[in-house]
Every structure is written in structure tokens, then in C-alpha cells.
């Protein structure tokens, strides 16, 4: 005894983890039984909360449980003292009365064992001490009269006496303990709890409790959820805390819990963020099934409301279908700290699980009494009662429900709002979503339809889209869908294989945003969802479009490569909202072939019939119905013409070219004999450079040239290399005359005019004719006639060159002509001054960012049509670039800020075989003059758009959301049905301050921030200040930093656009045009009336409102009733 006391005194006080370890070693050596009295004794010297938590975990309990038992003892002590005082008074008042004999019935002890850790854990040294929780632990206080403890007064000496006692109950030898643990008497039948945790029948592995496993699961605290009775709130919270303690020991992360009746038996489902192996869950068997949140059953549970049921089927191990029925009784969102119970209108929210459980236990008796009274009143309502009695019943029920809410919820007020402090601008991300969001998440996965998510501020549009993105690429869900024949993904076996390969190679999805800052926040949220390589896949659209046009499509010039266009860095809008430039350019591009039948020369079928006449006639007949053709029709037409007539036409035209070459050489030899003519022609050919001739060619409508294929820098290098190899094999071929090529060009035009009276030579060609015709005379008339006839044939044969030459080559040239057409036609919807600058400056080579998207979208659309309509492998830079850039999944956030041509380009990046496009946005948040005004504008741009509406706001308070509603009504003329998730009315009202003095407004902002700072317990929540001019940010920061509050508290004001400088204890200033997608607790909009356009002004206010969760303040230079009517004027948040 003395040795033990001496060791204990050396340990005290217990103020470190090492001393706590020493205490456990001492208790382990003495085989000490942990009782509440021991807890009281130890807690006197164990005041640190963290050490107390460690102590409770090591003993297999929770801190709230221990505190509850200690409080029970204290209550009993007070009750006994009060009873004794009452007995003494009665004894004094009636001396003849004998005092009643003191009796005490101890509470029965309940055997509880901690879950045993796997042997491998002990071998690896992860657990250093033998768990004490294997001892026989009584529930609550227990008097042990045979140890000399006759009252509830307790101190350390009595604790030491109990620890050193050797009773048969409190001291058990190791042999006895092992024997007791190996023996498990069968419980009596009436008391037996039914447990049903069915085996996994799907493709996923989850822990389950069978008859044999139920014996092992006795080592885990028994779950009340597996009883036949309906779970109460306190039982749910106890289960959550018990499982949390057990999960923390093995590192299992759960995000939600559902208690249900599964095939007629109670069961628990815990949703996890990933698939865990059975060995990882072995110690959690008794708590229910742990399933990935994207498993079929978890998705169905997330879609369903509590109190509802659903049926689903799985394929078991012997390939048979098993049907299941599930009735949801309650749901717990572990991340968002909410609990919903079937039949209960309340949604319970808590700040801290341990504190919540402690409060519930403290008020347990009162809660049960209220529940009983509520049940009685509900039964009375069912009976035949008068109206007055029903009214009285309803009033009583309402009063009791109010009292019940006070007892069962951790109420929030303005002074206790600090639990909502979040990182500066961080998106509030949820690991599980509500039933509506889950339903949207799983709709139209790969069926070719576009999901459009429309919703007000804070409704979770972006969160839903991120969850959808993760679900589309979740290998477990894809495999389960195939194994259980759910067919939600609607993919063939080959397509599933392709999708798995794309996921493996990180070529599965791309996500686009309108701003760089929003892109960074989206990437953060996606990493939380477990998506990988997000920095490569989440992109700002403008930057990404420019990059691939430079690196892959060779359309934009860089410092190291030449291309048809250069980058135009102007941010001014070129194509306004409402102008469908996609349709305009597509029609312009196709019209050149729709009108071919009117432009082809007439064939003389009455005179001489040539060998090519039948071919030309057939080609002409194929164009007779082309006036209504779309892009895919022309792809099929040109592919067909090439396959049928291509070789014959090449042969005839090669003969024609050889004839022209030979005739040109003969003419050159005659020119050499006439020095005067030769000098005249040489001077003329030197003056008329290739650029001048090409320009003349574009402007000349009298003759249609067969357009040559474009040659890129790479193809030119390849051609030169081939020629170096082939040239020695061909031998010494005579070098062509220096004037041969220009003479050949002239011959084509001249010969054509000789057989077609309706065609004339251009001015340049007529000058050459004046020099050459006297020289050649009539000696070559036969050759000229033959060449002229074949030039007629060339007008037909040019359409047999194939898709690559006809459709893919020449797109940049055709787009330049389209620009000229827009300028000449003065098309409404175009910024004509900017368009003229683009045409005239730098030879028309600068390409605006909207034009970049337009060309990218058109090229990809054309490539996809070619791949769909033909089986040929076409070698072209555009085809290779599309295959490199294409992805099966594309997501677009804040889609209303993008123009039609930008959305067109994004969707063009989808793969052909299977794809999924998701857009999300709020029409009221459109702050660009080229953005989407209505979703109907997308009908001809994206495939089969299907809109989904979201109405419940999880971000805004009721008063902030009310301002958003009013703005929407005034701007769109529509009444939105937004609803706030946070229904409390005890929230600050939006404020406005009007003053011409800039210093006064900045002081007002500083004072409001000081208010919030004090309300948050001298802490800063996330605070943002929006300004209309980015250039004003440095000056504004300086002036705000100079106010008294900021100087006293040493709070820094930073530029929010510099993400590296943002931290928790700073206030950031942003330009309003970059804040979409972010979220703050407190938002100020400074000098909002700087915008001249009232519609854009209201939209910017709406954007600012949609960023604020609780506090919103606005300043203005001058009074504007149409703006100030939405706010409370010149007030304080805490004095309204």
C-alpha cells in the first residue's frame, strides 16, 4: 500500500502525456478497475481538456459519458445531503420517531469491452499499453460498503483504497479475466437484440455482421440503432459519438449516417468518401455498413427524404438478382452537423457533438416528459373533439415544440456566430448534398444531353456540379453500375473500357471558369472531393483556348512558330449578346457550296462529247439538292465524290498540267528569241509579286481557281526532305525556265476564256496577253483548246479532291472573307469599329478572343462530323489537335458570363463516342454584355439542353436573400422562389451609407468592421470589400489601413487578386468582376453608384449580395432611391 501511494504521489500532478502514461502503467500493474470514483479522483489532478480526452479514449469511453456520470454522483450527493437535512429536521420535530434505516441498492454493472486492435497493430508498436477498457466497468456511481465506503463523500485516499482492494468483483486475475472473456453465455430470448447487417451483394466490399461476427461485435459498444424501437435523438447522438471515437482509432472518415429499416430489419449505413477494404473496417462491424457515398444505395438514400422508402436490386455472388426494400428513419450529416428524423419537422443542428450530447443527457428527463406529452396531444387530435379543444391542443403542441427545440438544439445568436468563421473567400464545400442536388448529380450522365443547373445565390450549383464531375469519373460507381445492371451510365462495354482508360491517363474531364481567381477556388473545392490533377484540368477559358490554338492547332502565331493569325489582347466585346455569330459563320461557310450548281459552267452535250463529260454531268447532278445541305451532308457528299471520281479526275488533270508545262516551255523558248518581249515580261513579273497576284486572285470573280492545299512550315520541311531523297533517283531532269510558272498561270486563264465566252481576263492577265499573243500566233491553237476544255472540267473536278483539301484547308482565308462580309453588311450585333480595326490593322492577322473561340468551335465541329460520317483516317493538323484536346466530360461554371461562341467552343471539345456536358449559372449574375441572357439561346449550340432549377440557399441569411429576390424581380421581371436554409430571423440587415465625402464612407466601413470584430469575440470572419475600379484598390487599402480601428488592432488590408497574400486575419479588396463563385461572411460594396448603366448596376449589386453570407454593407456617393430601397440607411448592425 505504501509503495503504491508513494508511486502515485510521484506522478501527481498529471500535467503531461508522459505522466498520464505513467499513471496507466501503475493502474495496469495494480489491475485497477476504472469506476466513476476513480474518474473523480483522477480528474481532480487532470485539469487539461486534451489530457482528459486522451484518458477517456484510452479507457474506451467518451468525455461526455464520464462527465455525465460524475454529474450524476454530484446530484446524488446533493440529494442525500438534502434528505439527511430533512430527516434531521423531522427528528427534531418528532423526537419519539425513529429514523428510517438507510438502504441503498447499487445499479447493476454492465460489462463493456473496447474493440480489440488487430494483432498486427500491436506487433507494429502502434499501441504501447494494454487497453484498460477490458475490465469490468460499472455504469454510474456504485457504493461498496464492504470496502468501508459508506457515503458518497469521496477523496483520493478512498480512491487509493479502492484501487488496492482485492475483492472478487473489483480485482480480477489475468487468468480469471481471460476465462471470463472466453465465456459468453447466451442471453435470454426475450432480451435478445435483433441485428441485421446483410452481407454485401454488390461489387463493393463492406463490413457486415453475421451470426458468428455478432459474437465478435460484442467487443464494440452496442448500437441502439439495431433495436426494433425507433431511435430517439439522444440515441442517434450517442451512436454518432461512439462511432466517431471508434473511427478515429482506425482512421476511417465518414461523412453521413442513415438509420433505416432494411428488408424489415433495423440497420445503419455510414457513407464514406472512398471504398475501404474489409480489414480496415473489421473493428467497426457492430456499427453497421460502411459504403462509398457514390454507391447505388447511398445515392438512393441521399435522394430520399426521411420517412420515405425505396426498392433497389443487387446481383449476388451467384449472379442472381436480389431485391431490397429500404425505409429511411433518420439521417445525420456529420460534416454539416445536422440531424433529421422521420415524423419530426425539426432539423437539429449542433456545434460540437460532445457538448450536444452532454446537453441532451442533462435535459433527458425533461425531454422525455415533453415527448410523452406531445404524443398524448397528437393522439387527442385524432379523436373527435370540438374546434375549441382542437385549437387548445394545437396551441399546447406549439408551446411544447418550442420548449423541445430549446432543449434539443444549440441555439445561435449574433454574439455566438463565430462558428461560421471560414477562410478568406473559401467556398463552403459539402461532402454530401441534399436530395434535389443528388437527383441532378445523377441525371443524364452519358446520354448526350446537356445538364443546365440554374439557381440563385448560395444554392449549391457549383458544389452539385463538382459532385457530378466526381460521380461521372468514380470507378467504383461505374463498376457497380455494370455489375448490378443498373445502366445509369448508359455505356457499352467498349465505352466503359475507354472511360476507364481516360480516367487512368487523366484525360477524363476539363472544367472551365470565366476568371483566373475563380479557377483557383474551384480547384481547391475539387481537391476536397478527391479529384486529382485539378491544376491541369481546371482552366480559365480564355487562356486555355489561346494556348491550344497556338500549340496544337497552329492558328495563332508564337515567338517560335508562324501561323495565319496573331493574338489580339483587346478585352472589348466584338460580338454582342443576342447575335448568333456561330450560325452566321456556319451559313457563310456552307453557302459557297450550297450555290455551286448556279456557278458551274454549262456543259455542251449537243456537240463533241469528251471522256470527262459524263463525270462532270454526274458531279453537277449531285449538287442539285445541295441548297439545303448542312455541314454533315457536305462531308458525305465530298467523301463520296472523292471515292467515286477522285482517281479519274486526278489522271485527267495531271495530263492537263503536263500539257500546260510543255506548252509553257515552248512559249518560253520563243520569248528567249525576242529580247524586247522578254525584258517587258521580266519587268512585269518582278513588279507583280506573289502577294499582289494572290490579292488579285481573291478579288477576281471572273474565274474560279482550283485552290491549292495550304502548306504549313512543318509540311514544307517534310516536302523538302522527300525531294532530297527522290531527286537522285529521278536522274538529271532539265531545270524549268525562269518564266515557266507565271506563264503556266497565264495559260490557264487564257485557255479558259477561249472556250468560255462569258469569262474575261483580268487587267494583269490582259497585259501579259498583249505581249505574248504576237509571239505565239496560231501555232498552238489545238493545245490551247484542249487545255481550255480541261479547265472547264477542272471546275467540276475540284470537288473530288477530298474532305481534307476542300473543307479543312482554307478555313483562315474563308474567315477573313467572313469578316469582310460582316463589315460590308453592317450586321447588327457586331462591334463594327472594333471589327474594322481588326481587318485593317496588321494585315487583318489579329484574332479577337471571341473569334478564337468561334474558329476553335467550328473546326472541332467539322472534324467531328468528318469522323462520324467517314471511316477514313485523315491526316491533318486540325484532326490531330482535336484528338489531343477532346475529353468525355466538360464542365462550365458561371456559364452566363460566356458568349455563345465561347460555349460553342467548349462543347466542341467533347469526345464523339460518349460525352457529358454540364453548365451552371445564374442568369441574374450575368455581368458581361456578351453573356447568355436566356438558356434558350443555347438550343442550337449545345446538344439537347435540359435545365434544372435549384432554390434552397445554403449561404445567405434570410435578410440578405430577400435583397437578392427583390433585385431579381426588378431586373428580370420574374419572382424567384429562393428559400434560405438558415431560417433564423436574428440576422443583421443589409445597410447602406450615402455620403459624398470619401473619408466618411471609409470611416463608416471601418466602424462596421469593428462591430463584427467584437461580435466574433475579437476575431475576424472572412471579410471582402468590392470596388468598381481595380486601379483604385491600392489607394483605398492605404486609406482604410489608416483608420483608428485598423491601426489599433494592426489588421492588414490586402489586394485579394494576389492569392499569395490572402490569409485568415486579413481583409481583402477585390474588383467586382472577379469575385463570382467566392463566398464571405461580411461583404462591403464601395461606391456602387459609379456604374452608369442601371441594369448592369443592379446586376453588380446582385453579385455582391450573392457573395455575402450574413453581413452586407453598401456605400454610395449620391442618393439613388431605386438602389437604396433595398437597404437600411445609415444605421449600425447592432442598433437596428
Residue pairs with C-beta under 8 A, 6 or more apart in sequence:
1 160
1 164
4 26
4 30
4 160
4 163
4 164
5 160
7 26
8 26
8 160
11 19
11 22
11 23
11 26
12 45
13 19
13 45
14 20
14 23
14 42
14 45
14 46
14 51
15 48
15 51
16 51
17 51
17 54
20 46
20 51
20 54
20 55
21 128
21 129
23 42
24 58
24 129
24 132
25 129
26 32
27 34
27 132
27 163
28 129
28 130
28 132
30 163
30 164
31 135
31 171
31 172
31 173
31 174
32 38
32 132
32 135
32 163
33 135
33 136
33 137
33 162
33 170
33 171
34 59
34 132
34 133
34 135
34 137
35 137
35 138
35 142
35 162
36 66
36 69
36 70
36 72
36 73
36 138
36 140
36 141
36 142
37 73
37 141
37 142
37 154
37 158
37 159
37 162
38 159
38 162
38 163
39 66
39 69
39 70
40 70
40 73
40 154
40 159
41 154
41 155
41 156
41 158
41 159
42 55
42 159
43 52
43 66
43 70
44 156
46 52
46 55
49 63
52 63
52 66
53 63
56 62
56 63
56 65
56 66
57 245
57 248
57 249
58 129
58 131
58 132
58 133
59 132
59 133
60 112
60 113
60 114
60 131
60 132
60 133
60 137
61 133
62 241
62 242
62 245
62 354
62 357
63 354
64 241
64 354
64 355
64 357
64 358
64 361
67 358
68 358
68 361
68 362
69 139
69 140
69 141
71 362
72 140
72 141
73 140
73 141
73 152
73 154
76 141
76 152
77 152
77 153
80 151
80 152
87 99
87 100
90 97
91 97
91 99
104 143
104 145
106 142
106 143
107 138
107 139
107 140
107 141
107 142
108 139
109 136
109 137
109 138
109 139
109 142
109 169
110 137
110 138
110 139
111 136
111 137
112 133
112 137
112 221
113 133
113 134
113 181
113 218
113 219
114 131
114 133
114 134
114 219
115 219
115 220
115 246
115 249
115 283
115 284
116 131
116 219
116 283
117 126
117 127
117 131
117 249
117 283
118 279
118 282
118 283
121 127
134 177
134 181
135 172
135 177
136 169
136 172
136 180
141 152
143 149
143 150
143 152
144 162
144 165
144 167
144 170
146 167
147 161
147 162
147 165
147 167
148 161
149 158
149 161
149 162
162 170
165 171
172 180
184 215
184 218
193 222
193 226
193 227
194 226
194 227
194 228
194 265
194 266
195 209
195 214
195 217
195 226
195 265
196 226
196 262
196 263
196 265
196 266
196 267
197 207
197 208
197 209
197 267
197 268
197 285
197 288
197 289
198 208
198 262
198 263
198 267
198 289
199 208
199 210
200 206
200 208
200 289
201 314
201 315
201 316
201 317
201 322
202 295
202 296
202 297
202 314
202 315
202 480
202 483
202 484
203 476
203 479
203 480
203 483
203 484
204 275
204 291
204 292
204 295
204 476
204 480
205 275
205 277
205 278
206 278
206 281
206 289
206 290
206 291
207 278
207 281
207 282
207 284
207 285
207 289
207 290
208 285
208 289
209 217
209 285
209 286
213 285
216 285
217 285
217 286
218 286
219 286
220 246
220 283
220 284
220 285
220 286
220 287
221 242
221 246
221 286
222 286
223 239
223 242
223 268
223 286
223 287
223 288
224 231
224 235
224 238
224 239
225 231
225 235
225 236
225 239
225 259
225 266
225 267
225 268
225 288
226 266
226 267
226 268
226 288
227 266
228 266
230 329
231 239
231 259
231 329
231 330
231 341
232 371
233 339
233 341
233 348
233 360
233 367
233 408
234 357
234 360
234 361
234 364
234 367
236 259
236 330
236 332
236 339
236 341
237 339
237 350
237 353
237 356
237 357
237 360
238 357
239 257
239 268
239 287
240 257
240 332
240 334
240 353
241 353
241 354
241 357
242 287
243 254
243 257
243 270
243 284
243 287
244 334
244 353
246 283
246 284
246 287
247 253
247 254
247 284
249 283
250 280
250 281
250 283
250 284
252 272
252 276
252 280
252 281
252 284
252 290
253 272
253 273
254 270
254 271
254 272
254 290
254 334
255 271
255 272
255 273
255 293
255 333
255 334
255 335
255 431
255 432
256 270
256 271
256 293
256 302
256 331
256 332
256 333
256 334
256 335
256 431
256 432
257 268
257 269
257 270
257 271
257 288
257 331
257 332
257 334
258 268
258 269
258 271
258 301
258 328
258 330
258 331
258 332
259 266
259 267
259 268
259 269
259 328
259 329
259 330
259 331
260 266
260 267
260 268
260 269
260 301
260 326
260 327
260 328
260 329
261 267
261 326
261 327
261 329
262 324
262 325
262 326
263 324
263 325
263 326
264 325
266 329
267 288
267 289
268 287
268 288
268 289
269 288
269 289
269 291
269 297
269 298
269 301
270 287
270 288
270 289
270 290
270 291
271 291
271 292
271 293
271 298
271 301
271 302
271 432
272 290
272 291
272 292
272 293
273 292
273 293
273 431
273 530
274 292
274 530
275 292
275 476
276 290
281 290
284 290
291 297
291 298
292 298
292 474
292 476
292 477
293 299
293 302
293 431
293 432
294 470
294 471
294 474
294 476
294 477
295 476
295 477
295 480
296 312
296 314
296 477
296 480
296 481
296 484
296 486
296 488
297 312
297 324
297 326
299 438
299 441
299 442
299 471
300 310
300 312
300 326
301 326
301 328
301 331
302 432
302 433
302 434
302 435
302 438
303 435
303 438
303 439
303 442
304 310
304 328
304 435
305 328
305 435
306 328
306 329
306 330
306 331
306 340
306 341
306 342
307 328
307 329
307 342
307 343
308 327
308 328
309 325
309 326
309 327
309 328
310 325
310 326
311 323
311 324
311 325
311 326
312 323
312 324
312 326
313 321
313 322
313 323
313 324
313 484
314 321
314 322
314 324
314 484
315 321
315 322
315 483
315 484
315 485
316 322
328 342
329 341
329 342
330 339
330 340
330 341
330 342
331 339
331 340
332 338
332 339
332 340
333 339
333 430
333 432
335 430
335 431
335 432
336 430
336 432
337 349
337 350
337 351
337 353
338 347
338 348
338 349
339 347
339 348
339 349
339 350
340 347
340 348
341 348
346 401
346 404
346 405
346 408
346 409
348 408
348 409
349 409
349 410
350 356
350 409
350 410
351 410
351 419
352 410
355 410
356 410
359 407
359 410
360 367
360 408
363 407
363 408
366 407
367 404
367 407
367 408
370 400
370 403
370 404
370 407
371 404
373 400
374 397
374 400
374 401
374 404
377 393
377 396
377 397
377 400
378 397
380 389
380 393
381 390
381 393
381 394
381 397
385 393
412 419
412 984
412 986
413 986
414 986
414 987
414 988
414 1015
414 1134
415 1015
417 1015
417 1016
417 1110
418 1016
418 1017
418 1019
418 1021
420 1021
420 1081
420 1109
420 1110
421 1016
421 1019
421 1020
421 1021
421 1022
421 1081
422 428
422 1021
422 1022
422 1079
422 1081
423 1022
423 1064
424 1022
424 1023
424 1024
424 1056
424 1062
424 1063
424 1064
424 1066
424 1068
424 1080
425 521
425 1022
425 1024
425 1056
425 1062
425 1068
425 1075
425 1078
425 1079
425 1080
426 521
426 524
426 1022
426 1079
427 462
427 463
427 521
427 522
427 524
427 525
427 1077
427 1078
427 1079
428 954
428 955
428 1079
429 463
429 466
429 525
429 528
429 529
430 460
430 463
430 954
431 528
431 529
433 441
433 460
433 463
433 464
433 467
434 460
434 952
436 950
436 952
437 460
437 463
437 464
437 467
437 950
438 467
440 451
440 453
440 464
440 468
440 948
440 950
441 464
441 467
441 468
441 471
442 468
442 471
442 488
443 451
443 946
443 948
444 450
444 451
444 916
444 946
445 471
445 472
445 488
445 489
445 490
445 916
446 472
446 489
446 490
446 491
446 495
446 888
446 914
446 915
446 916
447 490
448 915
448 943
448 944
449 943
449 944
449 945
449 946
450 907
450 917
450 918
450 919
450 938
450 942
450 943
450 944
450 945
450 946
451 468
451 916
451 917
451 918
451 919
451 946
451 948
452 895
452 918
452 919
452 920
452 935
452 938
452 945
452 946
452 947
452 948
453 461
453 464
453 465
453 918
453 919
453 920
453 921
453 948
453 950
454 461
454 920
454 921
454 922
454 923
454 935
454 947
454 948
454 949
454 950
455 461
455 920
455 922
455 949
455 950
455 951
456 922
456 924
456 950
456 951
456 953
456 961
456 964
456 968
456 976
456 978
456 1106
457 922
457 925
457 953
457 955
457 956
457 961
457 964
457 978
457 1102
457 1105
457 1106
457 1107
458 953
458 954
458 955
458 956
458 961
458 1079
458 1106
458 1109
459 950
459 951
459 952
459 953
459 954
459 978
460 950
460 952
460 954
461 920
461 921
461 922
461 950
462 522
462 525
462 893
462 920
462 1077
463 525
464 920
464 950
465 891
465 893
465 918
465 920
466 522
466 525
466 526
466 529
466 531
467 529
468 891
468 918
469 509
469 511
469 526
469 529
469 531
469 889
469 891
469 918
470 526
470 529
470 530
470 531
471 477
472 509
472 889
472 916
473 499
473 503
473 508
473 509
473 531
473 889
475 500
475 503
478 489
478 491
478 496
478 499
478 500
480 486
481 487
481 488
481 489
482 489
482 493
482 496
489 496
491 499
491 914
495 913
495 914
498 888
498 913
498 914
499 508
499 888
499 914
502 508
502 887
502 888
506 532
506 533
506 536
506 537
507 887
508 887
508 888
508 889
509 537
509 887
509 888
509 889
509 890
509 891
510 537
510 539
510 544
510 887
510 889
510 890
510 891
510 909
511 522
511 526
511 537
511 538
511 539
511 890
511 891
511 892
511 893
512 539
512 540
512 541
512 544
512 890
512 891
512 892
512 893
512 906
513 519
513 522
513 538
513 539
513 540
513 541
513 892
513 893
513 894
513 1077
514 540
514 541
514 893
514 894
514 897
514 898
514 1076
515 540
515 1073
515 1074
515 1076
515 1077
516 540
516 543
516 1074
517 1056
517 1057
517 1059
517 1070
517 1074
517 1075
517 1078
518 893
518 894
518 1074
518 1076
518 1077
518 1078
519 538
519 539
519 540
520 1059
521 1077
521 1078
522 538
522 893
522 1077
523 534
523 535
523 538
526 534
526 538
527 534
531 537
541 853
541 892
541 898
541 902
541 906
542 849
545 849
545 852
545 853
545 856
545 902
545 905
546 556
546 567
546 849
546 852
548 856
548 881
548 885
549 555
549 556
549 852
549 855
549 856
550 556
550 557
550 558
550 561
550 563
550 567
551 558
552 877
552 880
552 881
552 884
552 885
553 856
553 859
553 877
553 878
553 881
554 561
554 563
554 712
554 877
554 881
555 563
555 564
555 565
555 812
555 847
555 852
555 855
555 856
556 563
556 565
556 566
556 567
556 847
556 852
557 563
557 565
557 566
557 567
557 845
561 713
562 713
564 812
564 845
565 812
565 845
565 846
565 847
566 842
566 845
566 846
566 847
567 846
567 847
568 838
568 846
568 847
568 848
568 849
568 851
570 834
570 848
570 849
571 849
572 831
572 834
573 831
573 850
573 899
573 928
573 929
573 930
574 830
574 831
574 834
574 835
574 838
574 848
574 850
574 851
575 581
575 829
575 830
575 831
575 850
575 854
575 899
575 900
575 901
575 930
576 829
576 830
576 831
576 929
576 930
577 899
577 928
577 929
577 930
577 931
577 932
577 933
578 829
578 933
578 937
579 827
579 828
579 829
579 830
579 900
580 900
580 937
580 940
580 941
581 829
581 830
581 850
581 854
581 900
581 901
582 854
582 857
582 858
582 900
582 901
582 904
582 940
582 941
583 940
584 818
584 822
584 827
585 815
585 818
585 854
585 858
586 631
586 858
588 814
588 817
588 818
588 821
589 814
589 818
589 858
590 629
590 630
590 631
590 634
592 814
593 623
593 626
593 629
593 634
594 626
594 627
594 628
594 629
595 627
596 623
596 626
596 799
597 620
597 623
597 624
597 626
597 627
599 704
600 620
600 623
600 795
600 796
601 756
601 792
601 795
603 613
603 616
603 617
603 620
603 792
605 613
605 617
610 789
610 793
611 652
612 648
612 649
612 652
612 790
612 793
612 796
612 797
615 645
615 648
615 649
615 793
615 796
615 797
616 792
616 793
616 796
616 797
618 645
619 641
619 645
619 796
619 797
619 799
619 800
620 796
622 637
622 640
622 641
623 637
623 799
626 633
626 634
626 637
629 637
631 861
631 862
631 865
632 865
632 868
632 869
634 807
635 803
635 807
635 862
635 865
635 866
635 869
635 870
636 869
636 870
638 799
638 802
638 803
638 806
638 807
639 802
639 803
639 869
639 870
639 872
641 799
641 800
642 800
642 801
642 802
642 803
644 800
645 797
645 800
646 800
646 801
646 802
649 793
649 797
649 800
652 790
652 793
652 797
653 790
653 793
653 794
653 797
655 790
656 786
656 787
656 790
656 791
656 793
656 794
659 783
659 786
659 787
659 790
660 744
660 747
660 748
660 787
661 736
661 740
661 744
663 747
663 780
663 783
663 784
663 787
664 737
664 740
664 743
664 744
664 747
665 736
665 737
665 740
666 780
667 743
667 747
667 772
667 775
667 776
667 780
668 737
668 739
668 740
668 743
669 737
670 775
670 776
671 677
671 678
671 681
671 739
671 772
671 775
672 678
674 775
677 771
677 772
677 775
680 771
681 739
681 768
681 771
681 772
682 739
684 767
684 768
684 771
685 739
685 742
688 764
693 745
693 764
696 762
696 764
697 705
698 813
698 817
700 762
702 759
702 760
702 761
702 762
703 749
703 752
703 759
703 762
704 795
704 798
705 748
706 794
706 797
706 798
706 801
707 798
707 805
707 809
707 810
709 804
709 805
709 809
710 809
710 810
711 719
712 877
737 743
742 768
743 772
746 765
746 768
746 769
746 772
747 784
747 787
748 787
748 791
749 761
749 762
749 765
750 761
750 765
750 769
750 784
751 784
751 785
751 787
751 788
751 791
752 759
752 788
752 791
752 792
753 759
753 760
753 761
753 788
754 784
754 785
754 788
755 785
755 788
755 789
755 791
755 792
756 788
756 792
761 769
798 806
799 806
803 866
803 870
803 872
803 874
804 874
804 875
804 876
807 862
807 866
808 862
808 863
808 866
808 874
808 876
808 878
808 879
811 855
811 858
811 859
812 855
815 851
815 855
816 844
819 835
819 838
819 839
819 844
820 839
822 830
822 835
823 832
823 835
823 836
823 839
826 832
834 848
838 844
838 846
838 847
838 848
838 851
847 855
850 899
850 901
850 902
850 930
851 901
852 905
853 899
853 901
853 902
853 904
853 905
854 901
854 904
854 905
856 905
856 908
857 901
857 904
857 905
857 906
857 907
857 908
858 908
859 878
859 882
859 908
860 882
860 885
860 886
860 905
860 908
860 909
861 904
861 908
862 878
863 878
863 879
863 882
864 882
864 908
864 912
866 874
866 879
867 879
867 912
868 912
885 909
886 909
886 910
886 911
886 912
887 909
887 910
887 911
888 910
888 911
888 913
888 914
888 915
888 916
889 915
889 916
889 917
889 918
890 906
890 907
890 909
890 910
890 915
890 916
890 917
890 918
891 917
891 918
891 919
891 920
892 898
892 903
892 906
892 917
892 918
892 919
892 920
893 920
893 921
893 1077
894 920
894 921
894 925
894 1076
894 1077
895 903
895 919
895 920
895 921
895 932
896 921
896 922
896 923
896 925
896 926
896 931
896 932
896 933
897 921
897 925
897 926
897 927
897 928
897 931
897 1076
898 906
898 931
898 932
899 928
899 930
899 931
899 932
900 932
900 937
900 938
900 941
903 919
903 932
903 938
903 941
903 942
904 941
904 942
906 917
907 917
907 941
907 942
907 943
910 916
910 917
917 942
917 943
919 938
919 942
919 945
921 932
922 1106
923 932
923 933
923 934
923 935
923 972
924 964
924 967
924 968
924 971
924 972
924 1099
924 1102
925 1076
925 1099
925 1102
925 1103
925 1106
926 932
926 933
926 1099
927 1072
927 1073
927 1076
927 1096
927 1099
927 1100
927 1103
932 938
935 945
935 947
938 945
939 945
951 976
951 977
951 978
951 979
952 978
952 979
952 980
952 981
953 961
953 978
953 979
953 980
953 981
954 981
955 1079
955 1106
955 1109
956 964
956 980
956 982
956 1105
956 1106
956 1108
956 1109
957 980
957 982
957 984
957 987
957 988
957 1109
957 1110
958 980
958 982
958 983
958 984
958 985
958 987
959 987
959 988
959 989
959 990
960 987
960 990
960 1105
960 1108
960 1109
960 1110
960 1112
961 978
961 980
963 990
963 1105
963 1112
963 1126
963 1127
964 976
964 978
964 1102
964 1105
964 1106
965 975
965 976
965 978
966 1126
967 1098
967 1101
967 1102
967 1105
967 1126
968 974
968 975
968 976
968 1102
969 975
969 976
970 1098
970 1122
971 1095
971 1098
971 1099
971 1102
987 1110
988 1110
988 1111
988 1133
988 1134
988 1136
989 1127
989 1128
989 1131
989 1133
989 1136
990 1105
990 1108
990 1112
990 1113
990 1114
990 1126
990 1127
990 1128
991 1008
991 1112
991 1113
991 1114
991 1127
991 1128
991 1129
991 1130
991 1131
991 1132
991 1133
992 1113
992 1114
992 1115
992 1116
992 1123
992 1124
992 1126
992 1127
992 1128
992 1129
992 1130
993 1001
993 1004
993 1113
993 1114
993 1115
993 1116
993 1129
993 1130
994 1115
994 1116
994 1117
994 1118
994 1119
994 1124
994 1129
994 1130
995 1001
995 1004
995 1115
995 1117
996 1117
996 1118
998 1039
999 1039
1001 1086
1001 1087
1001 1115
1002 1036
1002 1039
1002 1040
1002 1043
1003 1043
1004 1113
1004 1115
1005 1025
1005 1040
1005 1084
1005 1086
1005 1113
1005 1115
1006 1040
1006 1043
1006 1044
1006 1045
1006 1046
1007 1045
1007 1132
1008 1084
1008 1111
1008 1113
1008 1132
1008 1133
1009 1023
1009 1045
1009 1067
1009 1082
1010 1045
1011 1132
1011 1133
1011 1134
1012 1020
1012 1021
1012 1023
1012 1081
1012 1082
1012 1111
1012 1133
1013 1019
1013 1020
1013 1045
1013 1049
1015 1133
1015 1134
1020 1051
1020 1064
1020 1065
1020 1066
1020 1067
1021 1080
1021 1081
1021 1082
1022 1079
1022 1080
1022 1081
1022 1082
1023 1067
1023 1068
1023 1080
1023 1081
1023 1082
1023 1083
1023 1084
1024 1056
1024 1067
1024 1068
1024 1069
1024 1070
1024 1075
1024 1078
1024 1080
1024 1082
1024 1083
1024 1084
1024 1107
1025 1036
1025 1040
1025 1053
1025 1067
1025 1068
1025 1069
1025 1070
1025 1083
1025 1084
1025 1085
1025 1086
1026 1069
1026 1070
1026 1071
1026 1072
1026 1075
1026 1083
1026 1084
1026 1085
1026 1086
1026 1104
1026 1107
1027 1033
1027 1036
1027 1069
1027 1070
1027 1071
1027 1072
1027 1086
1027 1087
1028 1071
1028 1072
1028 1086
1028 1087
1028 1088
1028 1090
1028 1091
1028 1100
1029 1071
1029 1090
1030 1057
1030 1071
1033 1055
1033 1057
1033 1069
1033 1071
1034 1055
1036 1069
1036 1086
1037 1053
1037 1054
1037 1055
1037 1069
1040 1046
1040 1053
1040 1067
1040 1069
1041 1047
1041 1052
1041 1053
1045 1051
1046 1053
1051 1065
1051 1066
1051 1067
1052 1065
1052 1066
1052 1067
1053 1066
1053 1067
1053 1068
1053 1069
1054 1061
1054 1062
1054 1066
1054 1067
1054 1068
1054 1069
1055 1061
1055 1068
1055 1069
1056 1062
1056 1068
1056 1069
1056 1070
1056 1074
1056 1075
1057 1070
1057 1071
1057 1074
1062 1068
1072 1085
1072 1100
1072 1103
1072 1104
1075 1103
1075 1104
1075 1107
1076 1103
1078 1107
1079 1107
1079 1109
1080 1107
1080 1108
1080 1109
1081 1108
1081 1109
1081 1110
1081 1111
1082 1108
1082 1110
1082 1111
1082 1112
1082 1113
1083 1104
1083 1105
1083 1107
1083 1108
1083 1111
1083 1112
1083 1113
1084 1112
1084 1113
1084 1114
1084 1115
1085 1100
1085 1101
1085 1104
1085 1112
1085 1113
1085 1114
1085 1115
1086 1115
1087 1115
1087 1116
1087 1117
1088 1097
1088 1100
1088 1101
1088 1104
1088 1114
1088 1115
1088 1116
1088 1123
1089 1097
1089 1116
1089 1117
1089 1118
1089 1120
1089 1123
1090 1117
1091 1097
1091 1100
1094 1122
1097 1123
1098 1123
1101 1114
1101 1123
1101 1126
1104 1112
1104 1114
1105 1112
1111 1133
1112 1127
1114 1123
1114 1127
1116 1123
1116 1124
1128 1136
